Amino acid sequence: MTTVENRYYAGAKTFCFKILILSLILLWCILFITISVSASTKGVMLTPTRVVFEGRTRAEVVRLINTNETSCSYRISLVTIRMDDFGNKTEVESPTPEELAVQNMIRFSPRSATIAPSQWQTIRLMVRKPSDLAPGEYRVQLKVVPLPDPASPSDSSSKNKDNGKIGIQINYIVAMSIPIIIRHGKGDVKVIPESTVLQKSESNNDYFLETGVIRDGLFSLYGDITAFHTPLGGGERIKIGEIKGISIYTPNTKQILKIPVSIQNPLSLYQGKIDIEVTNSEDKSLPVIGSGQF
């Protein structure tokens, strides 16, 4: 074997030895160093979950509750949120002049608060309608955002020298908004279920009724929707699914809902009749305000 070959094999041997040493060090780290990950959520609770100004009502209150285990500071603001035909809500970054005018009709205080654990802060709301306000319904959202604690690290890692552990602390900020609705003048709401189709979920074997609902009238809808099935040839009508707390806000006139089907054999729904009924949650004394048979 030549001198060059001897040097080559000696270098390769040294390289392999270094790789072995590095692998042993890595294995030691995995076995003896514990990595702990902890996550904390800063959330918020508001009650009631919606506020309606109508008639002679000019002032309302909302209670902001700190559900966290430590004191928490909150920022309170008014925002505009739009809804699409599937009920998805998007906060508007650049409101139109009309949307800003609605925000200006609401006065509220305070605009920030620091609340002890399991305690609450009262938010006072007041509406000021322009003298030339046209009859109709107007909406803005009251938004509350927990603020991160500057004394605690966020999305950072630290090493505890006493126990040799590496810790990663992750803070999740969960904001919340509720609708503030202003109703001016006399109006009503009507609902017409226009279609329903049995569909199967792509992610699992669950079935649902994809149902289109049309809202008509001056005011928005806040109610429940229920589906019933009557077997072919007659028989007892049974409830097969429902959604509580649906909302179709003005100016939207349509929403497509997915009603989960809770019967053992969903395919039996292809035979017989399906009834869709909508009730108004704001007035329990009202009968069904919209229905359709398919």
JONOR-V439804 format. One line per field, one symbol per residue. phi: phi as a letter, one per 30 degrees, with the letter a starting at -180 (. if undefined). A space follows every 50 residues. Layout:
# JONOR-V439804
phi = ???
This chain:
# JONOR-V439804
phi = .ddddddddddddddddddddddddddddddccccccbbbcccbbbbdca bbcaicdbbbbbcccdcddbdbcbccacbcbcbcdcidcbdddbddeddd ddeddccbadcaacbdeicbbdcccbcbdddcddelbbbbcdcbbdcddd dcdbhbbbccddcicccbcbccccdbbbdccccbicabbbbbdcaabdbc dddacdcbcdbcbccbjdcdcbabbbcbbcddijkddbdclabcidbbdd ddcbbcccddccbdbdddddcjbcccbbccddbddddecaaabb
